[in-house]
Amino acid sequence: MKSEELKSGIYWVGAIDWAIRDFHGYETPRGTSYNNYLIDDKEPTLLDAVHHDFVHISIDNISRIISPEKIKHIIINHIENDHASGVEKILEIVPEANIYITERGKKGLNRFIDLSKYKVNIVKSGDKLKIGQRTLLFIETPMMHWPDSMFTYIQEEKVLISQDAFGQHIASIERFDDEFAKNNSMEDLEDAVIDYYANILMPYGSVIKGKVEEIKKLGIKINMIAPDHGVIWRSHIDKVLNLYSSMVDAKAQLSNVIVYDTMWHSTEQMVFPIAKGLEDEGVPVKIIKLRSTPKSVVIKEIWKARGVIIGSPTLNNGLFPSVAELLTYLKGLRLKNRLFGAFGSYGWSGEAVKEMYDVAKAMKLETFEPGIKVLYKPSEEDLAKCYEFGKAFGKALKEYHAKI
């Protein structure tokens, strides 16, 4: 993909990764982009780099606008490898460039690059850099989602370079939100935002909420948000800001997702009467089999629903491995404001259901107990109990949802 002008003198010079499907353990079925930006001003400035495998593409895009040797400043908003691992190659071209980075960013990046050889400037919230006609304002955003993170705001054009916030893992020929929505749909774009937030930024919801409030207090106006992944927001800024507000408040639909895995189909047979009980109680249900579904999709669907019921057979006196992996991942994401239930089959001892509730309690989720477990293959009586469990859970879920 060639460079593209966002506003007069401000360019996207990133790269599209059409092939990536595993992003440090997070499935990316739509691929992704590595966005970085060039400001062609009196003192040309590069905002972020890209993944080292794609840095040659970014350098080529820069070369279409200016000679890369003319870059005077390099802003590093976030040091994660997909954004900063290409910096060293760029510094080989412009070793005299000024680097602007947070204190924590410098500490972290120094583990990868010997920064003692370069001109490093530490910045904090409120610091500004005049590069000619434009002024850059730095806003620290620690733990959104790494401790080093910051935003850069281009004051004159009201453009917010937002690193990972407001991003999506989308490989696309469209650079802007309105273009993507026209050629695909707005629902697809919103789904990608939710997917990204649920799998990456969910643990930092309270931090994000506080930072959004801080930006509002600064009184800055935003007419473009340029993240480091996915499309750039120029037409639906209020929509994405409102979407983030709802996500950080852990809002969810009155619906339920049943996530399960199974060995010999006994646990699977329990799923359908539970779902029927929920539906008869007026609660929409989505059913997901773990080993048939990317984990990132499972997390997104759990995020959307107010209720989650997880099923696991007992294996070796514990959880089935795929269920244990999901719960470990979910615990790290710090899901909240959900009603949780559990079920499963067993042959000998049946510890899986208790273990699932223990994880839910450690996450401080509201639990609906007791769960339901059956010995070996469920009987007709067991299936009837599953149906009643689903109905009772649905009733409790409606009451819980009304309180949140």
Sequence and secondary structure as in RCSB ss.txt:
>XXXX:A:sequence
MKSEELKSGIYWVGAIDWAIRDFHGYETPRGTSYNNYLIDDKEPTLLDAVHHDFVHISIDNISRIISPEKIKHII
INHIENDHASGVEKILEIVPEANIYITERGKKGLNRFIDLSKYKVNIVKSGDKLKIGQRTLLFIETPMMHWPDSM
FTYIQEEKVLISQDAFGQHIASIERFDDEFAKNNSMEDLEDAVIDYYANILMPYGSVIKGKVEEIKKLGIKINMI
APDHGVIWRSHIDKVLNLYSSMVDAKAQLSNVIVYDTMWHSTEQMVFPIAKGLEDEGVPVKIIKLRSTPKSVVIK
EIWKARGVIIGSPTLNNGLFPSVAELLTYLKGLRLKNRLFGAFGSYGWSGEAVKEMYDVAKAMKLETFEPGIKVL
YKPSEEDLAKCYEFGKAFGKALKEYHAKI
>XXXX:A:secstr
   EEEETTEEE  EEESS  EETTEE TT EEE  EEE SSS EEE    GGGHHHHHHHHHTTS GGG  EEE
 S  SHHHHTTHHHHHHH TT EEEE HHHHHHHTTTS GGGSEEEE  TT EEE SS EEEEEE TTSSSTT E
EEEETTTTEEE TTTT      S  BHHHHHHHS HHHHHHHHHHHIIIIIGGGHHHHHHHHHHHHHHT   SEE
E SSS BBSS HHHHHHHHHHHHTT  EEEEEEEE  SSSHHHHHHHHHHHHHHHTT  EEEEEGGGS HHHHHH
HHHHEEEEEEE  EETTEE HHHHHHHHHHHHHT  S EEEEEEEESS   HHHHHHHHHHHTT EE  S EEEE
SS  HHHHHHHHHHHHHHHHHHHHHHHH 
